[in-house]
Amino acid sequence: MNTQILAPATVLILWTLVMLVWMAATRLPAMAKMGPAAMAKPGSRGVDLEGVIADRINWKAHNYAHLMEQPTLFYAVVVILAMLGVGSEIAIGLAWTYVASRIVHSLWQASVNTIPIRLAIFAIGSLCLLGLAVIAAMAALS
Amino acid sequence: MIGQSAILAPIVALAAWTMVMWLWMYATRIPAMRRAKIDVARLTGGVGKDLDKVLPPGVQWKAHNYNHLLEQPVLFYAITLVLAMVGAGGGFNLALAWAYVGLRIAHSIVQATINRVAVRFTLFALASLCLAALTLHAAIIVF
């Protein structure tokens, strides 16, 4: 067991909760401006706000949802690495770079959100994840 | 069960609950698709949300919740595994984990039945606070 690699995973979970608060802090006031209609209809969901409130407000929600897509693979690989006792500098460096790339990706998607930059940041994170997966596969199969 | 692995029980409970919602979704959606005269044998390439336009909302609410259970709870699974591995899966953290699971089950039942947004929002917010507390405890330990 090597628990050092659990630190970046914990930071990314904390960051996701920051995005949850950022989403709530921008979306709830926008919904309040819509009046009681915003919450009156049973069963309405966040996606129903697309095209109804400002795009920039929905960007925070898009990113919050995004943080529960690919990062789930990151959590899985980090738990595998911890259980296999892999704590090499390169693995820990890749894990921290992944987390940093996802935080930058969040800030970009929530504010400026032009696609080429978002894609580039996402690609950097994905390459780190690929590296972690290869390291985990080598450790698991050796 | 020793202190560090006790927190695995709420993980299993929430995973099992997700499977209950999966069955509830099938049990309501498949008959509703039949009633809507959808030719499943020839259906190619659709996704679940296409059915939002076709099936009654009450049927789709089960599916909405099943999807929802595969969003924020993945953070719960990650952080509870971290807590188990660093030996902090008992005591107050265990209570918080069970509270999270209890709130998510209540959230599922509300979303699948009456689906009043204010009630759902309150349950989700309370569960999020449990998750935030678990994450802060994990952060204090791993740093």
Interface residues (C-beta under 8 A of the other chain):
Chain A: M1 T3 L6 A7 A9 T10 V11 I13 L14 T16 L17 L20 M39 A40 K41 P42 G43 S44 R45 A65 M68 T72 Y75 V78 V79 A82 M83
Chain B: P57 G58 W61 H64 L70 E71 Q72 V74 L75 Y77 A78 I79 L81 V82 M85 V86 Q111 I114 N115 R116 V117 A118 F121 S128 L131 A132 T135 L136 A138 A139 V142 F143
